[in-house]
């Protein structure tokens, strides 16, 4: 009987030790779950991109329109800028969103202008914002977009446009 008591005591002690080991092997913690809904980011066009009047020779050339309110143009090659400028403006866009949030600007690689002659390429799009990023001060901001136009040699006179438009995208950083 003494052996049975010793064996039973041993089994009970081992069972208790086993329960303590299991209890110490697990733990529970909780975390608060939350979400912050921010103001939708919106963009609207304030002005179109317009290179104005360009004169062309038998040599192809380019004009760079700076991304600023002044409509600064720089010509090269067989393109010159007539005294009568026509309408010259960098595109301007207004952005609305969450106050203090940063956003990035995505520009196209190139677009084509069509008209009465061969298509004309616009590329090298730039903004007046460093690294195409900015911050929404009081929930609003605006920026200018400029580009380079590649005029073909002896380009047929006329107005050339891009019916699809200049698509500019903004995203929160």
C-alpha positions in Angstrom: 0.0 0.0 0.0 2.9 2.2 0.7 4.1 1.7 -2.9 0.7 2.6 -4.3 0.5 5.8 -2.2 4.0 6.8 -3.3 3.1 6.1 -7.0 -0.2 8.0 -6.7 1.5 10.9 -5.0 4.1 11.0 -7.8 1.4 10.9 -10.5 -0.5 13.8 -8.8 2.6 15.9 -8.4 3.5 15.3 -12.1 0.0 16.3 -13.2 0.1 19.5 -11.1 3.6 20.3 -12.5 2.2 19.7 -16.0 -0.7 22.1 -15.5 1.7 24.8 -14.2 4.0 24.4 -17.2 1.0 24.7 -19.6 -0.3 27.8 -17.9 3.1 29.6 -18.1 3.5 28.7 -21.9 0.6 31.0 -23.0 -0.1 34.7 -22.5 -2.7 37.1 -23.9 -2.5 40.7 -24.9 -5.0 43.1 -26.6 -4.5 45.9 -29.1 -6.8 48.7 -29.9 -7.9 48.8 -33.6 -8.5 52.1 -35.3 -8.7 53.8 -38.7 -8.4 57.5 -39.7 -10.4 58.6 -42.7 -8.8 61.5 -44.5 -10.2 64.0 -46.9 -10.4 62.8 -50.5 -7.6 64.2 -52.7 -8.9 66.2 -55.6 -7.3 67.9 -58.6 -8.7 70.4 -61.0 -7.3 72.3 -64.0 -7.0 76.0 -63.5 -5.3 76.7 -66.9 -4.3 74.8 -70.1 -0.8 74.2 -71.4 -0.4 76.5 -74.4 2.9 77.1 -76.3 1.5 80.1 -78.2 2.6 81.1 -81.7 5.7 79.3 -83.1 7.4 80.0 -86.4 9.2 77.0 -88.1 11.8 76.7 -90.8 13.0 73.8 -92.9 14.8 72.6 -89.8 13.1 70.8 -86.9 13.3 72.5 -83.5 12.0 72.6 -79.9 10.5 75.1 -77.5 10.6 74.6 -73.7 7.8 76.2 -71.8 8.8 76.6 -68.1 6.4 75.6 -65.4 5.7 79.1 -64.1 3.0 81.8 -64.3 5.2 83.9 -66.6 4.9 81.6 -69.6 8.7 81.7 -70.1 9.7 80.0 -73.4 13.1 79.0 -74.8 13.4 78.0 -78.4 16.1 75.9 -80.1 16.8 74.6 -83.6 14.5 75.7 -86.5 11.8 77.2 -84.3 11.5 80.9 -83.4 9.1 82.9 -81.3 7.3 85.6 -83.2 6.7 89.0 -81.8 3.0 88.2 -81.6 3.1 85.5 -78.9 -0.5 84.3 -79.0 -1.8 82.7 -75.8 1.2 81.3 -73.8 0.6 79.5 -70.5 2.0 76.7 -68.5 -0.8 74.4 -67.3 -1.9 75.1 -63.7 -3.6 72.6 -61.4 -5.3 73.1 -58.0 -5.2 70.4 -55.4 -7.5 70.0 -52.4 -7.1 67.4 -49.6 -6.2 66.7 -46.0 -4.4 69.7 -44.4 -0.7 69.1 -43.8 -0.5 65.9 -45.9 2.2 65.5 -48.5 1.3 64.4 -52.1 3.2 63.4 -55.2 2.5 64.4 -58.8 2.6 62.0 -61.7 3.1 63.4 -65.3 2.9 61.6 -68.6 6.1 60.6 -70.5 4.8 62.2 -73.7 1.7 63.1 -75.6 0.9 63.8 -79.3 -0.7 67.0 -80.7 -2.6 66.5 -83.9 -3.6 69.1 -86.5 -3.3 69.8 -90.2 0.2 68.3 -90.6 2.4 65.7 -89.0 1.8 65.0 -85.3 3.9 67.0 -82.8 5.3 65.4 -79.7 5.3 67.0 -76.2 7.6 65.5 -73.6 10.0 66.4 -70.8 7.0 67.4 -68.5 8.1 69.3 -65.4 6.4 71.0 -62.4 7.4 73.9 -60.3 7.5 71.6 -57.3 10.8 70.1 -56.2 10.8 66.3 -57.0 7.2 66.6 -58.1 6.0 66.6 -54.4 4.3 69.1 -52.2 2.3 69.6 -49.0 -1.3 70.7 -48.6 -1.1 73.9 -46.6 -4.6 74.6 -45.1 -5.8 71.7 -47.3 -5.0 73.3 -50.6 -2.1 73.8 -53.1 -1.5 74.5 -56.7 1.3 73.8 -59.2 2.4 74.6 -62.8 3.3 72.1 -65.5 5.6 72.9 -68.4 7.0 70.8 -71.2 9.1 70.6 -74.4 7.4 70.7 -77.8 9.2 69.0 -80.8 8.2 70.8 -84.0 8.9 69.0 -87.2 10.9 70.6 -90.1 8.5 72.6 -92.3 5.6 71.8 -90.0 2.3 72.6 -91.7 0.7 75.8 -90.3 -2.4 75.4 -88.1 -3.5 74.7 -84.6 -2.4 71.4 -83.0 -4.2 70.0 -80.0 -4.4 66.8 -77.9 -8.1 66.0 -77.6 -7.4 63.5 -74.8 -5.8 66.2 -72.8 -2.8 66.4 -70.4 -3.5 63.9 -67.7 -1.9 64.7 -64.3 -2.4 62.4 -61.3 -1.8 63.3 -57.6 -1.5 60.7 -54.7 -1.0 61.1 -51.0 2.6 60.1 -50.0 
